[in-house]
Amino acid sequence: MSILFLNREDVESLLPMAECIEVVEEALRALSRGEAVQPLRSAIWMPDRHGLLGVMPGMLGRREDGVAGVKVLTVLPDNFTRGEDSHQGIVLLFDQEHGRPFALLDAGAVTAIRTAAASAVATRALARPDAGNLAILGTGVQARTHLEAMQAVRTLRQVRIWSRNPENARRVAEEEGARLGLSIQPVGTAWQAVEGADLICTVTASREPVLLSEWIAPGAHVNAVGACTPNARELDGAAMARSSLFTDRRESLLAEAGDFLLARADGAIDDAHIQGELGDVLQGKIPGRRSHDEVTLFKSLGIAVEDLASGRYLYEKALAAGRGVSLDL
């Protein structure tokens, strides 16, 4: 028995952002249709809490053609300061019919692309059609992939980026502007980035709010991506309260999303504030944006079905292209 290994270069080559957006959208639709199993992930802190080990299992599709799998990765936010990825690990895929492992993929690359793709799906479903003034808060890997993802679903008129380290903002603006053919302005404060923006992506490692309610323009859409533990938040409680809140998975939101949990603990919102899951919007089960001035918010946790769908797509493309390394088990 053999298994196909796809490294970072394989993943990045075989999974263009525009294609991943469609793959992730269909995965979220399948979840809404009841065609997926999506349990909560497990996260274990390292002894000194400088990082954690995450385990994300799931199943997608039917027995005869479905995939089961798990993503195992470490998350070390300080890696960014050393020029290393904060997310490192593997995605392991099995076929459901026989339980055979058939693919092993670089999890860091998959995560970088599929997370931004999910934000693009949310933006396409929830943002105003004319939205095009983009603010990016953060300058890590997700800042770069979110620039590409937002460009894929909206015509960008103005792009501003902020980091606590001005040199990081300058470098990302220069490098990604050249790669994507965009004019990207690095700015000195988060407020300067957000002022007048109708698309906002928070992709930081911050544990305290970097986006305040009074900065958000009426009608804006926010993709809140960075905070994925119960004690970390990127938005203040007032921003959560004034936004129509959607998420990838309600169960994950209630267990893991500090943006929501801390605002609820402060009394700013309660569970009734949750509008629903993005897949249900895509399937037409619940409404999305309801008015021009409504502020919509997609709280992204990142779920395993996105990895499984992306992994299966990558495997099929790799077979067709003759990419990857076959490993004997």
C-alpha positions as CSV (number, residue, x, y, z in Angstrom):
1,M,0.0,0.0,0.0
2,S,1.3,3.5,-0.8
3,I,0.3,7.0,0.1
4,L,0.9,10.2,-1.9
5,F,2.9,13.0,-0.2
6,L,2.4,16.6,-1.3
7,N,4.8,19.2,0.0
8,R,4.4,22.9,0.3
9,E,5.4,23.6,-3.2
10,D,3.0,21.0,-4.5
11,V,0.1,22.4,-2.5
12,E,0.8,26.0,-3.5
13,S,1.1,25.1,-7.2
14,L,-2.0,22.8,-7.4
15,L,-4.4,24.9,-5.3
16,P,-4.8,28.4,-6.8
17,M,-6.9,30.7,-4.6
18,A,-9.8,31.0,-7.2
19,E,-10.2,27.2,-7.3
20,C,-9.9,26.8,-3.5
21,I,-12.7,29.3,-3.0
22,E,-15.1,27.1,-5.0
23,V,-13.9,24.0,-3.2
24,V,-14.4,25.5,0.2
25,E,-17.8,26.9,-0.7
26,E,-19.0,23.5,-1.7
27,A,-17.6,22.0,1.5
28,L,-19.6,24.5,3.6
29,R,-22.7,23.7,1.5
30,A,-22.2,20.0,2.1
31,L,-21.9,20.7,5.8
32,S,-25.2,22.6,5.7
33,R,-26.8,19.7,3.8
34,G,-25.7,17.2,6.5
35,E,-23.1,15.5,4.3
36,A,-20.2,16.0,6.7
37,V,-19.2,15.0,10.2
38,Q,-17.5,18.0,11.9
39,P,-16.6,17.4,15.6
40,L,-14.8,20.0,17.7
41,R,-11.0,20.1,17.4
42,S,-8.8,19.3,20.3
43,A,-6.1,21.8,21.4
44,I,-3.4,21.1,23.9
45,W,-1.2,23.8,25.2
46,M,2.6,23.2,25.3
47,P,3.9,23.2,28.9
48,D,5.0,26.9,28.9
49,R,2.0,27.9,26.8
50,H,4.2,29.3,24.0
51,G,2.2,27.3,21.5
52,L,-0.3,24.5,21.1
53,L,-0.9,21.2,19.4
54,G,-4.2,21.0,17.5
55,V,-6.0,17.9,16.2
56,M,-8.9,18.4,13.7
57,P,-10.8,15.3,12.6
58,G,-13.7,15.1,10.2
59,M,-15.5,13.3,7.4
60,L,-16.9,14.6,4.1
61,G,-19.2,12.9,1.7
62,R,-20.7,9.4,1.4
63,R,-19.2,6.0,2.2
64,E,-18.6,5.1,-1.5
65,D,-16.7,8.2,-2.5
66,G,-16.2,10.1,0.8
67,V,-13.1,11.1,2.6
68,A,-12.2,10.9,6.3
69,G,-9.2,12.6,7.7
70,V,-7.4,14.6,10.3
71,K,-5.2,17.7,10.4
72,V,-2.5,17.7,13.1
73,L,-0.5,20.9,13.5
74,T,1.3,23.1,15.9
75,V,0.5,26.7,16.3
76,L,3.4,28.9,17.6
77,P,2.6,32.6,17.0
78,D,6.2,33.7,17.9
79,N,7.5,31.7,14.9
80,F,6.7,34.7,12.8
81,T,9.4,36.7,14.5
82,R,12.0,34.1,13.5
83,G,10.9,33.9,9.8
84,E,9.1,30.6,10.3
85,D,5.4,29.7,9.8
86,S,3.2,29.8,12.8
87,H,1.2,26.8,11.6
88,Q,3.1,23.6,10.8
89,G,1.8,20.0,10.5
90,I,0.2,17.5,8.2
91,V,-3.2,16.6,6.7
92,L,-3.8,12.8,6.5
93,L,-6.7,11.6,4.3
94,F,-8.4,8.2,4.2
95,D,-11.1,6.8,1.9
96,Q,-14.3,6.0,3.8
97,E,-15.1,2.8,1.9
98,H,-12.0,0.8,2.9
99,G,-10.4,3.1,5.5
100,R,-7.2,3.3,3.4
101,P,-4.9,6.2,3.9
102,F,-4.2,7.7,0.5
103,A,-2.7,11.2,0.9
104,L,-0.4,13.2,3.2
105,L,-0.2,16.9,2.7
106,D,1.6,19.9,4.1
107,A,-0.9,21.4,6.6
108,G,0.7,24.9,6.8
109,A,0.2,25.5,3.0
110,V,-3.3,24.0,3.0
111,T,-4.3,26.2,6.0
112,A,-2.9,29.3,4.5
113,I,-4.9,29.0,1.4
114,R,-8.2,27.5,2.6
115,T,-8.6,29.9,5.5
116,A,-8.4,32.9,3.2
117,A,-10.7,31.1,0.7
118,A,-13.3,30.7,3.4
119,S,-13.1,34.5,4.1
120,A,-13.6,35.0,0.3
121,V,-16.7,32.8,0.4
122,A,-18.1,34.8,3.3
123,T,-17.2,38.1,1.5
124,R,-18.9,37.0,-1.7
125,A,-22.0,36.0,0.3
126,L,-22.2,38.9,2.9
127,A,-20.3,42.0,1.7
128,R,-22.0,44.6,-0.4
129,P,-21.4,44.0,-4.1
130,D,-19.7,47.4,-4.5
131,A,-17.3,46.9,-1.5
132,G,-13.7,47.6,-2.5
133,N,-11.9,49.6,0.1
134,L,-10.0,46.9,2.0
135,A,-8.2,47.1,5.4
136,I,-5.9,44.3,6.5
137,L,-4.9,44.2,10.1
138,G,-1.9,42.0,10.5
139,T,1.1,41.0,8.3
140,G,1.6,37.3,8.7
141,V,0.9,34.5,6.2
142,Q,-2.9,35.1,6.4
143,A,-2.5,38.7,5.5
144,R,-0.8,37.7,2.2
145,T,-3.4,35.1,1.3
146,H,-6.3,37.3,2.3
147,L,-5.1,40.0,0.0
148,E,-5.3,37.5,-2.8
149,A,-8.6,36.1,-1.7
150,M,-10.3,39.5,-1.4
151,Q,-9.0,40.5,-4.9
152,A,-10.6,37.3,-6.2
153,V,-14.1,38.2,-5.1
154,R,-14.2,42.0,-5.2
155,T,-12.8,44.8,-7.3
156,L,-10.4,46.5,-4.9
157,R,-10.2,50.3,-5.2
158,Q,-8.0,51.0,-2.1
159,V,-6.0,48.7,0.1
160,R,-4.4,49.6,3.4
161,I,-2.4,47.4,5.7
162,W,-1.3,47.8,9.4
163,S,1.0,46.0,11.7
164,R,2.4,46.8,15.1
165,N,5.8,46.6,13.4
166,P,5.7,49.3,10.7
167,E,8.5,47.6,8.8
168,N,6.4,44.5,8.4
169,A,3.6,46.5,6.9
170,R,5.9,48.2,4.5
171,R,7.5,45.0,3.4
172,V,4.2,43.1,2.9
173,A,2.7,46.1,1.0
174,E,5.7,46.2,-1.3
175,E,6.0,42.5,-1.9
176,E,2.3,41.7,-2.3
177,G,1.6,44.8,-4.2
178,A,4.1,43.7,-6.8
179,R,2.9,40.1,-6.8
180,L,-0.8,40.9,-7.1
181,G,-0.6,44.1,-9.1
182,L,-2.2,46.1,-6.3
183,S,-1.4,49.5,-4.8
184,I,-1.2,48.7,-1.1
185,Q,-0.6,51.5,1.5
186,P,1.1,50.7,4.8
187,V,-0.3,52.9,7.6
188,G,0.8,53.6,11.1
189,T,-2.4,52.8,13.1
190,A,-5.2,50.3,12.9
191,W,-7.7,53.2,12.8
192,Q,-6.0,54.6,9.7
193,A,-6.3,51.3,8.0
194,V,-10.0,50.8,8.9
195,E,-11.2,54.4,8.3
196,G,-13.8,54.3,5.5
197,A,-13.1,50.6,4.7
198,D,-16.0,48.5,3.6
199,L,-14.0,45.3,3.7
200,I,-11.9,44.5,6.9
201,C,-9.8,41.4,7.6
202,T,-8.3,40.9,11.0
203,V,-5.5,38.4,10.8
204,T,-3.4,39.1,13.9
205,A,-2.1,37.1,16.8
206,S,-3.4,39.7,19.2
207,R,-5.1,38.7,22.4
208,E,-6.6,42.2,22.9
209,P,-8.9,44.1,20.5
210,V,-7.3,45.7,17.5
211,L,-10.6,46.7,15.9
212,L,-13.0,49.0,17.7
213,S,-16.7,49.5,16.9
214,E,-16.4,53.2,16.4
215,W,-13.9,52.7,13.6
216,I,-16.2,50.5,11.5
217,A,-18.1,52.2,8.7
218,P,-21.8,51.5,8.2
219,G,-22.3,48.7,5.7
220,A,-18.8,47.2,6.2
221,H,-18.1,43.5,6.1
222,V,-15.6,42.1,8.6
223,N,-13.7,38.8,8.3
224,A,-12.4,38.1,11.9
225,V,-9.8,35.3,11.5
226,G,-6.9,35.6,13.9
227,A,-8.4,34.9,17.4
228,C,-9.2,31.2,17.7
229,T,-9.0,30.5,21.4
230,P,-11.5,31.4,24.1
231,N,-9.2,34.0,25.8
232,A,-8.1,36.0,22.7
233,R,-10.1,38.6,20.8
234,E,-9.5,41.0,17.9
235,L,-12.8,42.9,18.1
236,D,-14.2,44.8,21.1
237,G,-17.6,43.9,22.5
238,A,-19.2,46.9,21.0
239,A,-18.1,45.8,17.5
240,M,-19.5,42.4,18.1
241,A,-22.8,43.8,19.3
242,R,-23.3,46.1,16.3
243,S,-22.5,43.3,13.7
244,S,-24.7,40.6,12.3
245,L,-22.6,37.6,13.3
246,F,-22.1,34.5,11.0
247,T,-19.6,31.7,11.5
248,D,-18.4,28.5,9.8
249,R,-19.6,26.3,12.6
250,R,-21.8,27.3,15.5
251,E,-20.5,24.6,17.9
252,S,-16.9,25.8,17.3
253,L,-17.9,29.4,17.9
254,L,-19.5,28.6,21.2
255,A,-16.5,26.6,22.3
256,E,-13.5,28.4,20.9
257,A,-14.2,32.0,19.7
258,G,-12.8,34.5,22.2
259,D,-14.3,37.4,20.1
260,F,-17.7,36.0,20.9
261,L,-17.2,34.4,24.3
262,L,-15.5,37.5,25.9
263,A,-18.2,39.8,24.5
264,R,-20.8,37.5,25.9
265,A,-19.1,37.4,29.3
266,D,-19.0,41.3,29.3
267,G,-22.8,41.3,28.7
268,A,-22.5,42.9,25.2
269,I,-24.3,40.0,23.5
270,D,-25.9,36.6,24.1
271,D,-26.3,33.4,22.1
272,A,-29.3,34.9,20.3
273,H,-26.9,37.3,18.6
274,I,-25.6,34.5,16.3
275,Q,-27.3,34.7,12.9
276,G,-26.1,31.3,11.8
277,E,-23.6,29.3,9.8
278,L,-22.2,30.5,6.5
279,G,-23.2,27.2,4.8
280,D,-26.8,27.9,5.7
281,V,-26.6,31.3,4.0
282,L,-25.1,29.6,0.9
283,Q,-27.9,27.0,0.9
284,G,-30.6,29.7,1.3
285,K,-31.7,28.4,4.7
286,I,-31.1,31.8,6.4
287,P,-30.7,35.3,5.1
288,G,-27.3,37.0,4.8
289,R,-27.0,40.8,4.5
290,R,-30.4,42.5,4.9
291,S,-29.5,46.2,4.3
292,H,-27.0,48.5,2.7
293,D,-25.8,49.9,6.1
294,E,-25.7,46.6,8.0
295,V,-22.3,45.6,9.4
296,T,-21.8,41.9,8.7
297,L,-19.2,39.8,10.5
298,F,-17.8,36.4,9.6
299,K,-16.1,34.8,12.6
300,S,-13.8,32.2,11.1
301,L,-12.6,29.3,13.3
302,G,-11.3,27.1,10.5
303,I,-12.9,23.6,10.3
304,A,-11.7,20.2,9.2
305,V,-14.1,19.9,6.3
306,E,-12.3,22.7,4.6
307,D,-9.1,20.8,4.9
308,L,-10.6,17.5,3.7
309,A,-12.2,19.1,0.7
310,S,-9.0,21.0,-0.2
311,G,-7.0,17.8,0.3
312,R,-9.2,15.6,-1.8
313,Y,-9.1,18.2,-4.6
314,L,-5.3,18.4,-4.3
315,Y,-4.9,14.7,-4.5
316,E,-7.0,14.4,-7.7
317,K,-5.1,17.2,-9.3
318,A,-1.8,15.7,-8.3
319,L,-2.6,12.4,-9.8
320,A,-3.6,14.0,-13.1
321,A,-0.4,16.2,-13.1
322,G,2.0,13.5,-11.9
323,R,2.9,15.5,-8.9
324,G,3.9,14.4,-5.4
325,V,5.9,11.5,-4.0
326,S,4.5,8.0,-3.5
327,L,5.5,6.5,-0.1
328,D,5.2,2.8,0.6
329,L,3.5,2.0,3.9
